[in-house]
Amino acid sequence: MPTTAKAYRPRKIASAKKSQQRVADQQFYDSKEWLRCRKAFLQEHPLCQRCDAVGNVRPAKDVHHKIPKKHRPDLALDPSNLEALCKSCHSRGEGQLRRKVRAERIVVTGTTGSGKTTYVNQRRRRGDVVWDWDAVLETLTGQQKHEQPRRDMISALTAMRDTLLVELLYVKRKAWVIASNKETARGIANVIGARMVDCDTRLTGGPKKSC
């Protein structure tokens, strides 16, 4: 009795992309640029930065990207995006990152006066994480919303925001990020896997919604 030939099933695109990503990652981590950057960073930070923050002393063995390289390849060699870790902390962090975080994230953008904060306040629930640049600035300095902050405060707020973005990769809470600059908003949405709401055009990742 003749046998039926098995139907050819092409490799799934997603699987092929993952394979390509692994090859690209390995090429990066074997590159002279990364090895030089890694060595210099560990020389500058010989102790695990997470352990040191809680009073423990452990030698750093790995260099970790705070914002994953696949989200921000432009920061792959930027020392401000690197963290010196011991093997234990690095393994723990990578394990958390591999676990899917199902909580929704929304980046709300729009020009001044477009109703971004109102949009978020009308929809946020208790326990939601919200980053509002103007609100944080007002809390820290007493400066009124929409006033131009001093240069030193811009640097401080940017560092605070970027730290929060890294933590949002692990936090299982719904998160809202308010960003006036649309290019910045798109970058943030890409990093944390968020959908965007534009209060100028009233467009969202799904159906149209009013701000």
C-alpha angles and dihedrals in degrees: 000000000000117000121232114242113242114251114252111246113195117223113270114261091230091055091049091050091051090052091050090048092052091052092048091048092051091049090052095048090048093048121113090233093058096041090051092047092047094050093049093047094051090048089054093043108033094163129068104263095210093050091045090053090062097040100264123127117216129148116252114241103167138044114222129199108230091203105037115254092236090061098042111019088165088068096048093108098028110117090211088065095048131091128192110225141174118240092261096052092044093051091047092051094048090049092053091048092052091055110088115245107211099189114117121248124198129187112203117200138175143120124289111294095017092120102254096145092043090051091054096042092052092053107031120103133207110286095026116133113235129186112195113169094201094048093049092047091050092049094050100041108013088240114150121247118274093021113130108255123222117265093251091054091050089057092046094048092046090053091049092049094048091049090052091049090056091050091049088066087070105028117101095209130104108260135200124195120190115205126167096195108078095207090052090047092053091050092050092047090053093049097050098031095246134157117236132233117196111203092192096060096020090233125144137177088267131023120346114278130187120241 
